[in-house]
Amino acid sequence: MEQQQQISILTENDRFEGYLMVRSAERRKDSRGNYYLDLNLTDRSGEINCKHWDKNAVPPTPGTAVHVTGQITVFNGRVQMKILSMRNSCPEDNVDFTVLIPCAPEKPEVMMQQIQDTIEAFSSDELRRIVQKMLEMTHEKLAFFPAAMRMHHAEKGGLLHHTTDMLQTAKHILKCYPFLNSDLLLAGVIIHDLAKTVEMESDELGNVSDYTRDGLLVGHLVRGVSMLDEAASAVGVRGEWLQLLEHMMISHHGIPDYGSPKYPMFPEAEVLHWIDLLDARMNEMKAIEDRTPPGAFSEKIQSLDGRRMYHPLYNDKAD
């Protein structure tokens, strides 16, 4: 497999030829009744939406690689690719998936060590035992599991990436508000999304095919509470520490509109909510900025309340 251009640096009128991994592919019909393929393809640097105007084309399978030739366009402020030709990859292509998979910036073992170092520094032995047990219950999947199907940290190792970035933010906030219980806040950060490993179906490339039945019927907030109870029972912890963690689990989305059955009701729960939201938003906005040309506005982003994001020029060339 020869070296090829990365998606993140493609601009309008560029021509691309190479291999990309299929994140999603769907056969659709335009306003005139013509069929086409709508695809999201990735390499390690990011993701690009593509249109293939071939009425006979069959959607490739998510998680596989395709060889594409295409022209880069900009539509509603978003970089896209018009596919001119596409075929499924074959063994003879010797596709290197490591350059096609969006990945966390750190290796899984490095991020896991950051989490373990944090746990070992806890003053509370009860919190240490609960959190360690929760990690053991999900450890096999953490090396590759993403934090989301489509939005923030939708990458191999994204769940660890999200968690470790939140830990860094939490540790800075603890310096500003020393009255917060550091063990409780950091424990909440580490466990708050672990139930996503049973909420989504992900392959070892970090590609999510769908939500699980448990994810659709129960969801990671509620399932997280049941996992917490199981972990606490296994290590012999009951009482207030467990209830506080359970509350942080079910309230970390903040409001009912975002799925939380309870609003945060003590400071560490409130901080967990805002750190989670901040880290998710920053990661998503960075991805939007990467695919939007400098000086241009993105398409409307439904997950950001329909806002269009602007990619600043960050220099004195702006008018």
Order of alpha helices (4+ residues) and beta strands (2+ residues): beta-beta-beta-beta-beta-alpha-alpha-alpha-alpha-alpha-beta-beta-alpha-alpha-alpha-alpha-beta-beta
